[in-house]
Amino acid sequence: MLSTPVCGLLGIEVPVVCAPFGPWDEVDLAVAVSEAGGLGSVGTAVRGLAELKAQWARLRDLTERPFAINHTTRPLDEEAFAATIEQRPTAISFHLAVPVDLIARAHDAGILWIQQVMDARMAAEALDAGADVIVAQGGEAGGQGGEVSTLVLVPQVVDMAGGTPVLAAGGIADGRGLAAALCLGAQGVVMGTRFLASTEMSVSDAWKQRILDADATDTVKVPHSERVLPPFSRPSVLGTPRTLRTPLVDTLREHPEEVDPARIVPRLLEAIGRGRGDEYLPFTGQSAALVHEVKSAGDIVREVVHEAETILGRSA
Ligand SMILES: Cc1cc2nc3c(=O)[nH]c(=O)nc-3n(C[C@H](O)[C@H](O)[C@H](O)COP(=O)(O)O)c2cc1C
């Protein structure tokens, strides 16, 4: 079985991490990925504390394997973060800023810190702050991200990271991507878009079908997202979302002044609450072009690892 040192650190069998999906419920997906030997994640955005606690309890009921709980600065929910520390997941993953104070709190509680970075400056901050794992996220990625491509960012961060493991994210959807990431010096991958189109993920079939049908050029960066998404609470680093196109996305790109936050935000939140939101902002990466079938998360993990092993064995 393909294993790298980060597997030992995180207590997993194969170096495949499922991305957190902000407010979308992904407990079943996280369980499936963790049970398959990877690392499942759950997001915390927008959900109230009672709902998050119910999700974590369900997760713990369904698996004893390691998982990560994610937070971001859009915005940071201090109450949910404190509850996460009490929950003691294997790792806290974080995106959109490097919060030195929160890293120290996690470490004091014996929780590993997985820091997603979008460029070299942020990677330097994360390494200085003592992050245990760095996720180098290229601009191909679905969701909030930067501009630097995965192919450039991963080796750049690996060169800076010394003994700190680096995972590659953005544009990876199969074993070729995992093999390539390992060749670039990463110790594994984080996949988002590939796992969105999995049987266990709670988003709508319509969204999954759009991923199967999409070309890379059907995903676009969405400026002016502050008109519809929560504000950044620690605005040192600002990501820009990448999504599939919708009428809202086109308006945000071309005529942002026509988007009325008072009308859109409640509708968006209501839709996300029931697993939709794809009619407004379907966060999706360029790797949609590589996703042709909805599969179970366990099959995705096994196939990605098997394909990478075959490629690497062949090249060795
Ligand atoms: C629907 C969706 C929601 C996301 N939400 C979050 C999030 O809340 N926190 C986070 O750290 N990353 C989030 N991401 C980004 C992922 O962590 C990861 O960087 C990205 O999915 C990797 O690129 P890929 O989609 O090409 O696999 C999200 C991605 C998607 C597709």
The ligand as an SDF file (V2000), in Angstrom:
LIG
                    3D

 31 33  0  0  0  0  0  0  0  0999 V2000
  -17.5090   22.7880   -2.5290 C   0  0  0  0  0  0  0  0  0  0  0  0
  -16.1710   23.1730   -1.9490 C   0  0  0  0  0  0  0  0  0  0  0  0
  -16.1360   23.7690   -0.7060 C   0  0  0  0  0  0  0  0  0  0  0  0
  -14.8960   24.0550   -0.1140 C   0  0  0  0  0  0  0  0  0  0  0  0
  -14.8760   24.5870    1.1510 N   0  0  0  0  0  0  0  0  0  0  0  0
  -13.6910   24.6920    1.7970 C   0  0  0  0  0  0  0  0  0  0  0  0
  -13.6610   25.0520    3.1790 C   0  0  0  0  0  0  0  0  0  0  0  0
  -14.6790   25.3310    3.8040 O   0  0  0  0  0  0  0  0  0  0  0  0
  -12.4500   25.1140    3.7830 N   0  0  0  0  0  0  0  0  0  0  0  0
  -11.2880   24.8250    3.1240 C   0  0  0  0  0  0  0  0  0  0  0  0
  -10.2310   24.8270    3.7440 O   0  0  0  0  0  0  0  0  0  0  0  0
  -11.2910   24.5150    1.8120 N   0  0  0  0  0  0  0  0  0  0  0  0
  -12.4560   24.4220    1.1400 C   0  0  0  0  0  0  0  0  0  0  0  0
  -12.4640   24.0740   -0.1860 N   0  0  0  0  0  0  0  0  0  0  0  0
  -11.1780   23.9390   -0.9300 C   0  0  0  0  0  0  0  0  0  0  0  0
  -10.5630   22.5810   -0.7000 C   0  0  0  0  0  0  0  0  0  0  0  0
   -9.9820   22.5580    0.5980 O   0  0  0  0  0  0  0  0  0  0  0  0
   -9.4450   22.1900   -1.6980 C   0  0  0  0  0  0  0  0  0  0  0  0
   -8.3920   23.1120   -1.6550 O   0  0  0  0  0  0  0  0  0  0  0  0
   -9.9040   22.0730   -3.1330 C   0  0  0  0  0  0  0  0  0  0  0  0
  -11.1490   21.4380   -3.2490 O   0  0  0  0  0  0  0  0  0  0  0  0
   -8.8550   21.2890   -3.9320 C   0  0  0  0  0  0  0  0  0  0  0  0
   -9.0500   21.4310   -5.3020 O   0  0  0  0  0  0  0  0  0  0  0  0
   -9.9450   20.4470   -6.1970 P   0  0  0  0  0  0  0  0  0  0  0  0
  -11.3520   20.9010   -5.9790 O   0  0  0  0  0  0  0  0  0  0  0  0
   -9.4420   20.6980   -7.5630 O   0  0  0  0  0  0  0  0  0  0  0  0
   -9.7130   19.0480   -5.7420 O   0  0  0  0  0  0  0  0  0  0  0  0
  -13.6860   23.7960   -0.8100 C   0  0  0  0  0  0  0  0  0  0  0  0
  -13.7520   23.2090   -2.0830 C   0  0  0  0  0  0  0  0  0  0  0  0
  -14.9640   22.9020   -2.6590 C   0  0  0  0  0  0  0  0  0  0  0  0
  -14.9760   22.2530   -4.0240 C   0  0  0  0  0  0  0  0  0  0  0  0
  1  2  1  0
  2  3  1  0
  2 30  2  0
  3  4  2  0
  4  5  1  0
  4 28  1  0
  5  6  2  0
  6  7  1  0
  6 13  1  0
  7  8  2  0
  7  9  1  0
  9 10  1  0
 10 11  2  0
 10 12  1  0
 12 13  2  0
 13 14  1  0
 14 15  1  0
 14 28  1  0
 15 16  1  0
 16 17  1  0
 16 18  1  0
 18 19  1  0
 18 20  1  0
 20 21  1  0
 20 22  1  0
 22 23  1  0
 23 24  1  0
 24 25  2  0
 24 26  1  0
 24 27  1  0
 28 29  2  0
 29 30  1  0
 30 31  1  0
M  END
$$$$
